[in-house]
Amino acid sequence: MENHEHHDHEKLNSGKEDHSKMDHSKMDHAKKEHGKMDHSKMDHKGNDHSGHNPGHGQMGHDHHKMMIADFRKRFWVTLLLTVPILFLSPMIQEFFGYDFLLPGNPYILFALSTIVYFYGGWPFLKGFWSEIKKGSPGMMTLIAMAISVAYFYSSATVFGLKGVDFFWELATLIAIMLLGHWIEMKSVLGASKALQLLVSMMPAEAHRVKGETIEDIKLEDLLKDDVILVKPGEKVPADGIIVEGSSYLNESMLTGESKPVKKELDDKVIGGSVNGNSTLKVKVEHTGKDSYLNKVIKMVEEAQKTKSKMQNLSDRAAKWLTYIALAIGFGTLAVWLILGFPFVYALERMVTVMVIACPHALGLAIPLVVAISTAVSAQNGLLIRNRTAFEESRKISALLFDKTGTLTKGDFGVTRIESVDIGYSSAEVLRLASALEQSSEHPIAVGIIKKVKDDKIAIPKPKNFNAITGKGVEAIVEGKEIKVVSPGYLRNEKITIPEDAYSDAAETVVFVLIDGTLAGYIALADEIRPESAEAIRVFKKNNIKVLMATGDNEKTAKAVSDKLGLDGYYAEVLPHQKVEIVEELQNKGEFVAMTGDGVNDAPALAKANVGIAVGSGTDVAAETADIILVNSNPQDIANLILFGKATYNKMIQNLIWATGYNVVAIPLAAGVLYSSGFVLGPAVGAVFMSLSTIIVAINAQLLKRKIGKK
């Protein structure tokens, strides 16, 4: 419809650059850089699964789920076998004071433990070999070492070597480690669905116009220069140029522009944008890999793959424990042999040291905290997809916000209604204006009608409706001549614009004339969230710079920035430029968190150290991000940072508890107090180990109290 070009047309379209004309030189450079990437260095815990195309990403996602299912199966089988091993173990029977030995008891234990070692322990043995090949021993090496020493030493005692078996210790160790890894893998199930979701933004079919007929064809059969029909409310199937019709298109999820953009003859449209209330005919310009949306997909893909890998704290602890356990273990063997003790006794001391050196608690220290913090955070409006990013949220030094739907509500709504004629109240000005706006699809009209409905005002019927070309609309309402017009109309008619009409550069203002006299005006804007200002105060208090990058125009961006007291802003920004802004900040040494809700934010969300999507946005933004804010409240980001700190502190505490008992237990197992008549036996060592595991579990549960309160 043409009847609303009056509404401050310049402001309405000032952010409307040609989004389909992306910087091809930069895009080509990105592709070249992508080709140079070392794919062997990908982080296997999440983002390498995206692959080169959506299909590959789905395969990676399924592979991750298969690995979780494998750990789950191995855990239950191992647990089932551990029960009889514990029941038949002489050491356990002695500890609990009962006697139940079957004929061939040692051989039964050996047979059951062999299955547990090779079936339940296989992931750790395989992981050990992988770590050794990389020259970086970690948790897998420590577990493999402990279960192998326990298994082979215990097997030797069955076939003649003097000593006690550790079969029960072997079985419980493998069962608990499988449980820990199963919990951990479930918590990091984040093989991104971003690429599939981006592709799903395109419709499956297009309506191709062939002469007088229209045929429905699959999207992949669409060719350049085809003419397609886009019906009201449908997604545009491909980039192209309008050859017939005009409509307002919602591009907010592609470009970040908060207002629907008017598109007329010869204007470009972007595949994936949503058509308004009018039918369009579009000549196809770009399909497939050349489309705007596909270029966004490529950037998401590249940004995900270049994410850095943070070495897990428990792996670092395990690495040092491996070196310490090996050194003390062999040192113990050597010292007891030098002191003249029998080899069997010295060997038992060494085995006790090396088995105790692998604490059950270390396998649960991190996964338990992760599982609890993930669950509790979800109850508090934070969905964690990438635990590494969540743990690192305490390091955030710069926050880059998208404006639309994040700092603002994402709706073009009425902000002020002012009356300048004592004969009419502000409510009456709104009521009479609404009569002219009720049948329009224009965003200003939509905003005014929404306000009227919210205030439960009855909309009167207009008569003799007429569009004032380029200036506004007019009609007779209840016997009065009503005009809703732009500032340009007032200037032409030599009507003075009230001084306080423009209180905010982010607002678009329309004026209401009744019988030729200015009665009032209505200001509309994409409203700033009431929580935004308080959230920004919290960030600044924590020495975090707050910046904004938006697809909106310069005036709107500056007004929002000034109102909220931001440290800086970037206006009329395209998706690849948001990535560049993130990189620029990172190059300056900032630890960057990006917050957004649209497809245009997806590449930057993936590239940032911590990507935070607000829940009101698209699925793709959420799936590309590390953390999702369910309630779209900027204050939740402050909670996120506090949650991240609390979680990290619990992990450190648990690692201290998990490894702390080793400081006492290992020297005692080695026999440092032998001269005093005390040597730590395997059974007492097991008690130490169990106590450590219980403390870690209780401490992890305390996290609920810590972060469960906002």
C-alpha positions as CSV (number, residue, x, y, z in Angstrom):
1,M,0.0,0.0,0.0
2,E,1.1,3.5,-0.8
3,N,-0.8,5.4,1.9
4,H,2.0,5.6,4.5
5,E,5.0,7.0,2.8
6,H,4.3,10.1,4.9
7,H,5.7,8.5,8.1
8,D,9.1,10.0,8.2
9,H,10.1,8.0,5.2
10,E,13.8,9.0,5.5
11,K,14.1,7.7,9.0
12,L,12.2,4.6,8.3
13,N,14.5,3.5,5.6
14,S,17.8,5.1,6.7
15,G,19.1,1.6,7.7
16,K,18.0,0.1,4.5
17,E,21.2,-0.4,2.6
18,D,21.5,-3.1,0.0
19,H,22.2,-6.1,2.3
20,S,22.6,-8.5,-0.6
21,K,25.7,-6.7,-1.8
22,M,28.2,-8.2,0.6
23,D,31.9,-7.4,0.5
24,H,32.9,-10.2,-1.8
25,S,36.6,-9.4,-1.4
26,K,36.4,-10.1,2.3
27,M,34.2,-13.1,1.7
28,D,36.7,-14.6,-0.8
29,H,39.5,-13.9,1.7
30,A,37.6,-15.7,4.4
31,K,37.1,-18.7,2.1
32,K,40.9,-18.7,1.3
33,E,41.7,-18.6,5.0
34,H,39.1,-21.4,5.6
35,G,41.0,-23.5,3.1
36,K,44.2,-23.1,5.0
37,M,42.9,-24.2,8.3
38,D,44.4,-27.2,10.0
39,H,41.5,-29.5,10.5
40,S,43.5,-31.8,12.7
41,K,43.4,-29.1,15.4
42,M,39.7,-29.0,15.8
43,D,38.1,-29.3,19.2
44,H,36.4,-32.6,19.2
45,K,34.0,-31.7,22.1
46,G,31.7,-29.7,20.0
47,N,32.4,-27.6,17.1
48,D,34.3,-29.8,14.7
49,H,31.1,-31.7,14.1
50,S,29.7,-28.9,12.0
51,G,31.8,-30.1,9.1
52,H,31.7,-28.6,5.6
53,N,28.0,-28.9,5.1
54,P,24.8,-29.5,7.1
55,G,24.8,-33.2,6.3
56,H,28.2,-33.7,7.8
57,G,27.2,-31.7,10.8
58,Q,24.2,-34.0,11.4
59,M,26.6,-37.0,11.2
60,G,28.8,-35.4,13.8
61,H,25.9,-34.8,16.0
62,D,24.7,-38.4,15.7
63,H,28.2,-39.7,16.3
64,H,28.4,-37.7,19.6
65,K,25.0,-39.3,20.7
66,M,26.3,-42.7,19.7
67,M,29.4,-42.2,22.0
68,I,27.1,-41.2,24.9
69,A,25.0,-44.3,24.3
70,D,28.2,-46.4,24.3
71,F,29.4,-45.0,27.6
72,R,26.0,-45.6,29.1
73,K,25.9,-49.2,28.0
74,R,29.5,-49.9,29.2
75,F,28.6,-48.3,32.6
76,W,25.5,-50.5,33.2
77,V,27.3,-53.7,32.1
78,T,30.3,-52.8,34.4
79,L,28.0,-52.0,37.3
80,L,26.2,-55.3,36.9
81,L,29.5,-57.2,37.1
82,T,30.9,-55.0,39.9
83,V,28.2,-56.2,42.3
84,P,29.3,-59.9,42.4
85,I,33.0,-58.8,42.3
86,L,32.4,-56.7,45.5
87,F,30.4,-59.5,47.1
88,L,33.0,-62.2,46.4
89,S,36.1,-60.1,47.2
90,P,37.9,-61.4,50.3
91,M,39.0,-57.8,51.3
92,I,35.4,-56.6,51.3
93,Q,34.2,-59.6,53.2
94,E,36.9,-59.0,55.8
95,F,36.0,-55.3,56.0
96,F,32.3,-56.0,56.6
97,G,32.9,-59.2,58.6
98,Y,31.2,-61.9,56.6
99,D,32.5,-65.1,54.9
100,F,31.2,-66.3,51.6
101,L,33.8,-68.0,49.4
102,L,32.7,-70.1,46.4
103,P,34.8,-73.0,45.1
104,G,37.4,-71.4,42.7
105,N,36.5,-68.0,44.1
106,P,39.8,-66.3,42.8
107,Y,39.1,-67.6,39.3
108,I,35.5,-66.3,39.3
109,L,36.8,-62.9,40.4
110,F,39.5,-63.1,37.7
111,A,37.0,-64.0,34.9
112,L,34.5,-61.2,35.9
113,S,37.3,-58.6,36.3
114,T,38.8,-59.5,32.9
115,I,35.4,-58.7,31.3
116,V,35.2,-55.4,33.3
117,Y,38.9,-54.5,32.4
118,F,38.6,-55.1,28.6
119,Y,35.0,-54.1,28.0
120,G,34.5,-51.4,30.6
121,G,38.0,-50.1,30.5
122,W,38.3,-50.1,26.7
123,P,37.5,-46.3,26.3
124,F,40.3,-45.5,28.8
125,L,42.8,-47.8,27.3
126,K,42.0,-46.4,23.9
127,G,42.2,-42.8,25.3
128,F,45.6,-43.6,26.9
129,W,47.0,-44.7,23.6
130,S,45.7,-41.5,22.0
131,E,47.2,-39.3,24.7
132,I,50.6,-41.1,24.5
133,K,50.7,-40.6,20.7
134,K,50.1,-36.8,21.3
135,G,52.8,-36.8,24.0
136,S,50.2,-35.3,26.4
137,P,49.3,-37.7,29.2
138,G,46.1,-36.7,31.1
139,M,43.1,-38.3,32.8
140,M,42.9,-41.2,30.3
141,T,46.5,-42.1,31.0
142,L,46.0,-41.9,34.8
143,I,42.9,-44.1,34.6
144,A,44.5,-46.6,32.2
145,M,47.6,-46.8,34.4
146,A,45.6,-47.4,37.6
147,I,43.3,-50.1,36.1
148,S,46.1,-51.8,34.3
149,V,48.3,-52.0,37.4
150,A,45.4,-53.2,39.5
151,Y,44.3,-55.8,36.9
152,F,47.7,-57.3,36.0
153,Y,48.9,-57.3,39.6
154,S,45.6,-58.9,40.8
155,S,45.7,-61.5,38.0
156,A,49.3,-62.4,39.1
157,T,48.1,-63.0,42.7
158,V,45.5,-65.5,41.3
159,F,48.2,-67.5,39.5
160,G,50.7,-67.7,42.3
161,L,52.1,-64.3,43.2
162,K,51.9,-63.6,47.0
163,G,49.7,-60.6,47.8
164,V,46.1,-59.4,47.9
165,D,44.0,-58.8,44.8
166,F,42.6,-55.4,43.8
167,F,39.8,-56.7,41.6
168,W,37.1,-54.9,43.6
169,E,39.1,-51.7,43.3
170,L,39.5,-52.2,39.6
171,A,35.8,-52.7,39.1
172,T,34.6,-49.8,41.2
173,L,37.2,-47.5,39.6
174,I,36.1,-48.4,36.0
175,A,32.4,-48.1,36.9
176,I,32.8,-44.7,38.5
177,M,35.0,-43.4,35.7
178,L,32.5,-44.5,33.1
179,L,29.7,-42.8,35.1
180,G,31.8,-39.6,35.3
181,H,32.5,-39.6,31.6
182,W,28.9,-40.4,30.7
183,I,27.7,-37.5,32.8
184,E,30.4,-35.2,31.3
185,M,29.6,-36.2,27.7
186,K,25.9,-35.6,28.2
187,S,26.6,-32.2,29.5
188,V,28.7,-31.2,26.5
189,L,26.3,-32.6,23.9
190,G,26.5,-29.5,21.7
191,A,27.4,-30.6,18.2
192,S,25.9,-27.5,16.7
193,K,22.6,-27.7,14.7
194,A,23.2,-24.1,13.6
195,L,23.8,-25.0,9.9
196,Q,20.7,-27.2,9.7
197,L,18.7,-24.4,11.3
198,L,20.0,-21.8,8.9
199,V,19.1,-24.0,5.9
200,S,15.6,-24.6,7.4
201,M,15.0,-20.8,7.2
202,M,14.5,-21.3,3.5
203,P,11.2,-22.7,2.3
204,A,11.3,-26.2,0.8
205,E,9.4,-25.1,-2.3
206,A,9.1,-22.0,-4.6
207,H,6.2,-20.9,-6.8
208,R,7.7,-20.4,-10.2
209,V,5.8,-18.3,-12.7
210,K,5.7,-19.8,-16.3
211,G,3.6,-17.5,-18.5
212,E,0.0,-17.6,-17.1
213,T,0.6,-20.7,-14.9
214,I,2.3,-21.1,-11.6
215,E,4.1,-24.3,-10.7
216,D,5.5,-25.4,-7.3
217,I,9.1,-26.6,-7.6
218,K,11.8,-27.7,-5.1
219,L,14.2,-25.0,-4.0
220,E,17.2,-26.8,-5.6
221,D,15.5,-26.7,-9.0
222,L,15.3,-22.9,-8.9
223,L,17.5,-21.2,-11.5
224,K,18.9,-17.7,-11.9
225,D,16.5,-15.4,-13.8
226,D,13.4,-17.5,-12.8
227,V,10.4,-15.4,-11.8
228,I,8.8,-16.6,-8.5
229,L,5.6,-15.7,-6.7
230,V,5.9,-14.9,-3.0
231,K,2.5,-14.9,-1.2
232,P,1.7,-12.8,1.9
233,G,3.4,-14.3,5.1
234,E,5.7,-16.6,3.1
235,K,9.4,-16.8,3.3
236,V,11.3,-15.5,0.2
237,P,12.9,-18.6,-1.4
238,A,15.9,-16.8,-2.9
239,D,17.8,-13.5,-3.3
240,G,16.2,-11.5,-6.1
241,I,14.7,-8.3,-7.5
242,I,11.0,-7.4,-7.3
243,V,9.5,-7.2,-10.8
244,E,5.9,-6.8,-9.7
245,G,4.2,-5.6,-6.5
246,S,5.3,-3.9,-3.3
247,S,5.3,-5.0,0.3
248,Y,7.0,-4.7,3.7
249,L,9.5,-7.4,4.4
250,N,10.6,-8.5,7.8
251,E,14.4,-8.9,7.5
252,S,15.1,-8.6,11.2
253,M,16.4,-12.1,11.6
254,L,18.8,-11.6,8.6
255,T,20.0,-8.0,8.9
256,G,19.2,-6.9,12.5
257,E,17.0,-4.0,11.2
258,S,14.1,-3.8,13.7
259,K,11.6,-2.3,11.3
260,P,9.9,-4.1,8.4
261,V,11.5,-2.6,5.3
262,K,9.3,-1.4,2.4
263,K,10.3,-3.1,-0.9
264,E,9.0,-1.9,-4.3
265,L,9.7,-2.4,-8.0
266,D,13.4,-3.1,-8.7
267,D,14.3,-3.4,-5.0
268,K,16.4,-6.3,-3.9
269,V,15.0,-9.0,-1.5
270,I,16.9,-11.5,0.6
271,G,16.2,-15.2,0.7
272,G,14.9,-16.1,4.1
273,S,13.2,-12.8,4.8
274,V,9.4,-12.9,5.5
275,N,6.9,-11.2,3.2
276,G,4.2,-8.9,4.6
277,N,0.6,-8.6,3.5
278,S,1.1,-8.2,-0.3
279,T,2.0,-10.6,-3.1
280,L,5.3,-10.1,-4.9
281,K,6.8,-11.4,-8.1
282,V,10.6,-11.7,-7.8
283,K,13.3,-12.4,-10.4
284,V,15.9,-14.7,-8.9
285,E,19.4,-13.3,-8.7
286,H,21.3,-15.7,-6.4
287,T,20.6,-19.3,-5.5
288,G,22.4,-22.0,-3.5
289,K,26.0,-21.2,-2.6
290,D,25.8,-17.6,-4.0
291,S,22.9,-16.6,-1.7
292,Y,23.2,-14.2,1.2
293,L,22.1,-16.7,3.7
294,N,24.6,-19.3,2.4
295,K,27.4,-16.8,3.0
296,V,26.2,-16.4,6.6
297,I,26.2,-20.2,6.9
298,K,29.9,-20.3,5.7
299,M,30.9,-17.6,8.2
300,V,29.2,-19.5,11.0
301,E,31.0,-22.6,9.9
302,E,34.4,-20.9,9.9
303,A,33.9,-19.1,13.1
304,Q,32.9,-22.4,14.9
305,K,35.9,-24.2,13.6
306,T,38.4,-21.6,14.7
307,K,37.2,-21.6,18.3
308,S,40.1,-22.1,20.7
309,K,40.3,-25.3,22.8
310,M,40.7,-24.8,26.6
311,Q,42.5,-27.7,28.3
312,N,40.3,-29.1,31.0
313,L,41.4,-28.4,34.5
314,S,40.9,-32.0,35.5
315,D,43.1,-33.1,32.6
316,R,45.9,-30.8,33.8
317,A,45.5,-32.2,37.3
318,A,45.6,-35.7,35.9
319,K,48.7,-35.0,33.9
320,W,50.6,-34.0,36.9
321,L,49.2,-36.8,39.0
322,T,50.4,-39.2,36.3
323,Y,53.9,-38.0,36.6
324,I,53.8,-37.9,40.4
325,A,52.3,-41.4,40.7
326,L,54.8,-42.9,38.3
327,A,57.7,-41.2,40.0
328,I,56.6,-42.1,43.5
329,G,55.4,-45.6,42.5
330,F,58.7,-46.7,40.9
331,G,60.6,-44.8,43.6
332,T,58.7,-46.8,46.2
333,L,59.6,-50.1,44.5
334,A,63.3,-49.1,44.3
335,V,63.5,-47.8,47.9
336,W,62.0,-51.0,49.4
337,L,64.2,-53.2,47.3
338,I,67.3,-51.1,48.3
339,L,66.3,-51.5,51.9
340,G,66.4,-55.3,51.4
341,F,62.7,-56.1,51.5
342,P,61.3,-58.9,49.4
343,F,60.3,-58.0,45.8
344,V,56.7,-59.1,46.5
345,Y,56.4,-56.7,49.4
346,A,58.0,-53.8,47.5
347,L,55.7,-54.6,44.5
348,E,52.6,-54.5,46.8
349,R,53.7,-51.1,48.1
350,M,54.2,-49.8,44.5
351,V,50.8,-51.1,43.3
352,T,49.0,-49.6,46.3
353,V,50.6,-46.2,45.6
354,M,49.7,-46.3,41.9
355,V,46.1,-47.5,42.5
356,I,45.5,-44.9,45.2
357,A,47.0,-42.2,42.9
358,C,44.0,-42.4,40.7
359,P,41.2,-41.0,42.8
360,H,37.6,-41.9,42.0
361,A,36.7,-38.4,43.0
362,L,38.8,-36.8,40.3
363,G,36.7,-38.5,37.7
364,L,33.6,-37.0,39.2
365,A,35.0,-33.6,40.3
366,I,34.3,-31.7,37.1
367,P,31.3,-33.7,35.6
368,L,29.3,-33.4,38.8
369,V,29.7,-29.6,39.0
370,V,29.0,-29.3,35.3
371,A,25.8,-31.4,35.5
372,I,24.5,-29.5,38.6
373,S,25.4,-26.0,37.3
374,T,23.8,-26.8,34.0
375,A,20.6,-27.9,35.6
376,V,20.4,-25.1,38.2
377,S,21.3,-22.5,35.6
378,A,18.5,-23.7,33.4
379,Q,16.1,-23.2,36.3
380,N,17.4,-19.6,36.5
381,G,16.9,-18.8,32.8
382,L,20.4,-19.8,31.5
383,L,20.8,-22.7,29.1
384,I,24.4,-23.8,28.8
385,R,25.5,-25.5,25.6
386,N,29.3,-25.0,25.9
387,R,30.6,-25.6,29.4
388,T,34.1,-24.3,28.5
389,A,32.6,-21.0,27.6
390,F,30.5,-21.0,30.7
391,E,33.5,-21.7,32.9
392,E,35.4,-18.9,31.2
393,S,32.6,-16.3,31.5
394,R,34.4,-15.1,34.6
395,K,37.1,-13.7,32.2
396,I,34.7,-11.5,30.1
397,S,36.2,-8.0,29.7
398,A,34.1,-6.7,26.8
399,L,30.4,-7.3,26.0
400,L,29.2,-6.8,22.5
401,F,25.4,-6.4,22.3
402,D,23.2,-6.6,19.3
403,K,20.5,-3.9,19.8
404,T,17.3,-5.3,18.4
405,G,15.6,-7.7,20.7
406,T,18.5,-7.7,23.2
407,L,19.0,-4.2,24.6
408,T,15.6,-3.3,23.1
409,K,12.3,-5.2,22.9
410,G,12.4,-5.7,19.2
411,D,8.9,-4.2,18.7
412,F,8.3,-0.9,17.0
413,G,6.0,0.5,19.6
414,V,4.4,3.8,20.8
415,T,6.7,5.6,23.3
416,R,4.9,8.9,23.7
417,I,1.5,10.4,22.9
418,E,1.3,14.2,23.4
419,S,-1.6,16.6,23.1
420,V,-0.9,20.2,22.1
421,D,-4.6,21.2,22.0
422,I,-6.4,21.6,25.3
423,G,-9.6,20.4,23.6
424,Y,-8.2,16.9,23.0
425,S,-6.6,14.5,25.5
426,S,-3.6,12.4,24.5
427,A,-5.9,9.3,24.6
428,E,-8.4,11.1,22.2
429,V,-5.5,12.0,19.8
430,L,-4.5,8.3,19.8
431,R,-8.1,7.1,19.3
432,L,-8.8,9.4,16.3
433,A,-5.5,8.6,14.7
434,S,-6.1,4.8,15.0
435,A,-9.1,5.1,12.7
436,L,-6.8,5.9,9.8
437,E,-4.2,3.2,10.7
438,Q,-6.3,0.1,11.3
439,S,-6.1,-1.3,7.7
440,S,-2.4,-0.6,7.1
441,E,0.6,-3.0,7.3
442,H,3.0,-0.1,7.9
443,P,5.1,-0.7,11.0
444,I,4.1,2.7,12.4
445,A,0.4,1.8,11.9
446,V,1.0,-1.6,13.5
447,G,2.6,0.1,16.5
448,I,-0.3,2.5,16.9
449,I,-3.0,-0.2,16.6
450,K,-1.1,-2.4,19.1
451,K,-1.1,0.5,21.6
452,V,-4.8,1.1,21.1
453,K,-5.6,-2.5,21.6
454,D,-3.4,-2.7,24.7
455,D,-5.3,0.3,26.1
456,K,-8.6,-1.3,25.1
457,I,-9.7,1.7,23.1
458,A,-12.5,1.2,20.6
459,I,-11.3,2.2,17.1
460,P,-13.8,4.4,15.2
461,K,-14.6,3.9,11.5
462,P,-13.2,6.4,8.9
463,K,-15.0,7.8,5.9
464,N,-13.6,9.2,2.7
465,F,-10.2,7.8,3.4
466,N,-7.4,9.3,1.2
467,A,-3.7,9.1,0.9
468,I,-1.8,12.4,0.8
469,T,1.0,11.4,-1.6
470,G,4.3,11.1,0.3
471,K,2.9,13.1,3.2
472,G,0.3,11.1,5.1
473,V,-3.3,10.0,5.2
474,E,-6.6,11.7,5.8
475,A,-10.2,10.7,6.5
476,I,-13.4,11.9,8.1
477,V,-13.9,10.4,11.6
478,E,-17.0,11.2,13.6
479,G,-17.6,14.3,11.5
480,K,-14.1,15.6,12.0
481,E,-11.4,15.9,9.3
482,I,-8.4,13.9,10.7
483,K,-4.9,13.9,9.2
484,V,-2.0,11.8,10.3
485,V,1.1,13.3,8.6
486,S,4.8,13.5,8.5
487,P,6.9,16.5,9.7
488,G,7.3,17.4,6.0
489,Y,3.6,18.1,5.7
490,L,3.7,20.5,8.7
491,R,6.6,22.4,7.1
492,N,4.9,22.7,3.8
493,E,1.7,24.0,5.5
494,K,3.7,26.4,7.6
495,I,2.5,24.7,10.8
496,T,5.0,25.0,13.7
497,I,6.4,21.8,15.0
498,P,6.4,21.7,18.8
499,E,9.8,22.1,20.3
500,D,9.6,19.0,22.5
501,A,8.4,16.8,19.6
502,Y,11.8,15.2,19.1
503,S,13.0,14.2,22.6
504,D,15.0,11.2,21.2
505,A,16.7,10.8,17.8
506,A,15.7,7.1,17.9
507,E,12.0,8.0,17.6
508,T,9.9,8.4,14.6
509,V,7.2,11.1,15.1
510,V,3.8,11.4,13.3
511,F,1.5,14.4,13.8
512,V,-2.3,14.4,14.2
513,L,-4.3,17.3,12.7
514,I,-8.0,17.8,13.6
515,D,-9.9,20.1,11.3
516,G,-6.7,21.7,10.1
517,T,-5.3,22.3,13.5
518,L,-2.4,20.5,15.1
519,A,-3.9,18.4,18.0
520,G,-1.0,16.3,19.0
521,Y,1.7,13.9,18.0
522,I,2.6,10.2,18.4
523,A,6.3,9.1,18.8
524,L,7.3,5.5,18.1
525,A,10.5,3.6,18.6
526,D,12.0,0.2,19.2
527,E,11.7,0.5,23.0
528,I,14.8,0.0,25.2
529,R,14.3,-2.8,27.7
530,P,13.7,-1.4,31.2
531,E,16.3,-4.0,32.6
532,S,19.1,-2.8,30.2
533,A,20.3,0.2,32.1
534,E,20.6,-1.7,35.4
535,A,22.4,-4.5,33.7
536,I,24.9,-2.1,32.1
537,R,25.6,-0.6,35.5
538,V,26.4,-4.1,36.9
539,F,28.8,-4.7,34.0
540,K,30.6,-1.4,34.5
541,K,30.9,-2.1,38.2
542,N,32.7,-5.4,37.2
543,N,35.0,-3.5,34.8
544,I,33.4,-4.9,31.7
545,K,33.2,-2.7,28.6
546,V,29.8,-2.6,27.1
547,L,29.5,-2.1,23.3
548,M,26.7,-2.3,20.8
549,A,26.7,-3.5,17.1
550,T,23.5,-3.2,15.2
551,G,22.1,-3.2,11.7
552,D,20.0,-0.1,12.6
553,N,20.8,3.4,11.4
554,E,23.3,5.8,13.0
555,K,20.8,8.0,14.7
556,T,19.0,5.1,16.4
557,A,22.2,3.5,17.4
558,K,23.7,6.7,18.9
559,A,20.4,7.5,20.7
560,V,20.3,4.1,22.4
561,S,24.0,4.2,23.2
562,D,23.7,7.7,24.8
563,K,20.6,6.7,26.7
564,L,22.2,3.6,28.2
565,G,25.7,5.1,28.7
566,L,27.5,2.5,26.5
567,D,31.3,2.6,26.0
568,G,30.8,2.6,22.2
569,Y,28.6,1.5,19.3
570,Y,28.7,0.3,15.7
571,A,25.8,1.2,13.4
572,E,24.6,-0.3,10.1
573,V,26.7,-3.4,10.6
574,L,26.5,-6.4,8.3
575,P,27.1,-10.0,9.6
576,H,30.7,-10.2,8.4
577,Q,31.4,-6.9,10.0
578,K,30.2,-8.1,13.4
579,V,32.7,-10.9,13.2
580,E,35.4,-8.3,12.3
581,I,34.4,-6.3,15.4
582,V,34.7,-9.3,17.6
583,E,38.1,-10.1,16.1
584,E,39.3,-6.5,16.5
585,L,38.4,-6.5,20.2
586,Q,40.1,-9.9,20.7
587,N,43.2,-8.6,19.0
588,K,43.3,-5.8,21.5
589,G,43.4,-8.4,24.2
590,E,39.7,-8.4,25.2
591,F,37.9,-11.5,26.3
592,V,34.7,-10.9,24.3
593,A,31.2,-12.0,24.9
594,M,28.7,-11.4,22.1
595,T,24.9,-11.2,22.8
596,G,22.3,-11.4,20.0
597,D,19.2,-12.9,18.7
598,G,19.2,-13.0,14.9
599,V,20.8,-15.0,12.0
600,N,22.9,-11.9,11.5
601,D,24.4,-12.4,14.9
602,A,25.2,-16.1,14.4
603,P,28.7,-15.8,12.9
604,A,29.7,-13.3,15.7
605,L,28.2,-15.5,18.4
606,A,30.3,-18.4,17.1
607,K,33.5,-16.3,16.9
608,A,33.2,-14.7,20.3
609,N,35.0,-16.2,23.3
610,V,31.5,-16.5,24.8
611,G,28.4,-16.4,22.6
612,I,25.1,-15.6,24.4
613,A,21.8,-15.8,22.5
614,V,18.6,-14.3,23.9
615,G,15.6,-16.7,23.9
616,S,13.3,-14.4,21.9
617,G,15.6,-14.8,18.9
618,T,15.9,-17.4,16.1
619,D,16.8,-21.0,16.8
620,V,20.0,-20.6,14.8
621,A,21.3,-17.8,17.1
622,A,20.6,-20.1,20.1
623,E,22.2,-23.1,18.5
624,T,25.3,-21.1,17.5
625,A,25.7,-19.6,20.9
626,D,27.4,-21.1,23.9
627,I,24.7,-19.9,26.3
628,I,21.1,-19.0,25.8
629,L,19.1,-16.5,27.9
630,V,15.6,-18.0,28.1
631,N,14.0,-14.7,29.3
632,S,15.9,-12.3,27.0
633,N,16.8,-10.2,30.0
634,P,20.2,-8.5,29.9
635,Q,20.4,-8.8,33.7
636,D,20.6,-12.5,33.2
637,I,24.1,-12.0,31.7
638,A,25.2,-10.5,35.0
639,N,23.8,-13.6,36.7
640,L,25.7,-15.7,34.1
641,I,29.0,-14.1,35.0
642,L,28.4,-14.7,38.7
643,F,27.2,-18.3,38.0
644,G,30.4,-18.8,36.0
645,K,32.6,-17.6,38.8
646,A,30.8,-19.8,41.4
647,T,31.0,-22.9,39.1
648,Y,34.7,-22.3,38.5
649,N,35.3,-21.9,42.2
650,K,33.5,-25.2,42.9
651,M,35.6,-27.0,40.3
652,I,38.8,-25.7,41.9
653,Q,37.5,-26.8,45.3
654,N,36.6,-30.2,44.0
655,L,39.9,-30.7,42.3
656,I,41.6,-29.8,45.6
657,W,39.4,-32.3,47.5
658,A,39.8,-34.9,44.8
659,T,43.6,-34.7,44.8
660,G,44.2,-33.5,48.3
661,Y,43.9,-36.9,50.0
662,N,46.7,-38.1,47.7
663,V,49.1,-35.7,49.4
664,V,48.5,-37.7,52.6
665,A,47.6,-41.2,51.2
666,I,50.4,-41.7,48.7
667,P,53.3,-41.1,51.1
668,L,51.6,-43.3,53.7
669,A,51.0,-46.0,51.1
670,A,54.7,-45.7,50.1
671,G,55.6,-46.4,53.7
672,V,57.1,-43.2,55.0
673,L,55.8,-44.0,58.5
674,Y,57.1,-47.7,58.4
675,S,59.6,-47.0,61.1
676,S,56.7,-45.9,63.4
677,G,54.9,-49.2,62.6
678,F,52.3,-47.7,60.2
679,V,51.9,-48.6,56.6
680,L,48.7,-47.7,54.7
681,G,47.0,-50.9,53.5
682,P,44.8,-51.1,50.4
683,A,41.6,-51.4,52.5
684,V,42.3,-48.2,54.5
685,G,43.4,-46.5,51.3
686,A,40.0,-47.4,49.8
687,V,38.3,-45.7,52.8
688,F,40.3,-42.5,52.1
689,M,39.3,-42.7,48.5
690,S,35.6,-43.2,49.2
691,L,35.7,-40.3,51.7
692,S,37.2,-38.0,49.0
693,T,34.5,-39.1,46.5
694,I,31.7,-38.3,49.1
695,I,33.1,-34.9,49.9
696,V,33.4,-34.0,46.2
697,A,29.7,-35.1,45.7
698,I,28.5,-33.1,48.7
699,N,30.5,-30.0,47.7
700,A,29.1,-30.1,44.1
701,Q,25.5,-30.3,45.6
702,L,26.3,-27.1,47.6
703,L,26.6,-25.3,44.2
704,K,22.7,-25.4,44.1
705,R,22.6,-23.1,47.1
706,K,25.3,-20.9,45.7
707,I,23.8,-20.2,42.2
708,G,20.2,-21.1,42.8
709,K,19.6,-17.6,44.2
710,K,19.6,-14.5,41.9
